[in-house]
């Protein structure tokens, strides 16, 4: 995919390396991928980003986006060139004030060669001027930019950034953001964090959003359209900003009846996960045709289809749980997806118990009993499901059942200490399944390798735990479906963005 063509004269040029001092010869291109085995060309090597400043202008009628991205980073090796993940048309690149050469490579790589090589540990400021029509751009056969009748939305997983800003697109390189967007008067622009200011001039209104805590690139969102925006503050003091497209039709009432409970649910989740980790909370419901929701940091994306059958607080619980498990503590690699999805699903189970619609144990037993030993469900290993099964239902349901098994093993006191302590232990950072196992062992004082292996890394149905042997092991035994099951099941396509 990234095969480089050796140009004529390259060999002759290579021979000149002998005349170059060793210090200069040590400069090499940053890798076109960050090294994630699930997505080898996502992210890039050679630098670490600390901040993205995006100054954009968008015309909904034509889907034209113009932008200047200023990226603050530091080199992690001696760099002769480096890549950004990006698809739009670039007109100018500068590195530390000097004009830089640039070209494209592979499906989504912008290759930048600075005027002078960059030594390891050098702070760099990269300015990229660009424009384009995002809906016309594809990579690997897909497009994650969603047009709406009055604008557009960028929200997808595991990638969405390429269609609207150049980035190091992997969750392991988190950064803060300033997103400034000019749109025609009467249209709004929504992004993550807090709205710092707005200003109007010559028929355009500019919205300035700030995310002041580290954020993974796939959690950055942009929504442009005509919205009804509500603001409030939770009892716990969290500012809430929600937005609803003005053309949601019959789904409008159910969407509001669900998403307007954000503040209440954030406070409730704080009892389990600790203080809410960000400066604001909320969600938005644009008029898109997708079927999924996404935990875009502080401003959750909800498809209108999530509310087609009425209000759905379970989906709100799931996405808000991600603010701790996935957003505050992000995965190290995409194989660690269980830390995101297993715990967000378990939060739905806790909500079911809170609502008196089925305990976490009843839900775990129902999952276990619903899938016979030969069901492909048990072939998926939630601890490392592979890219094709990254969002398989087993990652959610078997993943949540694994958490219940952990609870039964360590007892409630240790379990809830783990649940609350984990986001604090790795606040605003990244962690793996192995890191979580070590932390759970540390807090509980119990060896947990066998339990984690059985529930997360074996392609087979775990044996019935002794505590439930009588209830679940009798031939012909049926386990009653918890009242909340249908509501939880309705959220099963949460991240079925393109089937990966």
Secondary structure, DSSP 8 states (H G I E B T S, - for coil): -------TTHHHHHHGGGGS-HHHHT-EE--SS---TTSTTSS-SSEEEEEEEEEEEEETTTTEEEEEEEEEEEESS-EEEEEEE--SEEEEEEETTEE-EEEEETTTEEEEE-SS-B-TT-EEEEEEEEEEEGGG--BTTB--EEEETTEEEE--SS--GGGT--B--STTS-EEEEEEEEEETT-EEE-SSEEEEEEEETTEEEEEEEEEEEE-GGG--EEEE-EEEEEEE-TTS-EEEEEEETT-GGGHHHHHHHHTTHHHHHHHHHHHH-S--SS-B-EEE-S-----EE--TTSEEE-GGGGTTS--HHHHHHHHHTTTBTTTBEESSGGGTHHHHHHHHHHHHHHHHHTTS--HHHHHHHHHHHS-TTSGGGGS-GGG--GGGTT-HHHHHHHHHHHHHHHHHH-HHHHHHHHHHHHHHTTTSEE-HHHHHHHHHHHH-S--HHHHHHHHS-SS-----GGGHHHHHSTT------TTHHHHHTTTTTT-SS--
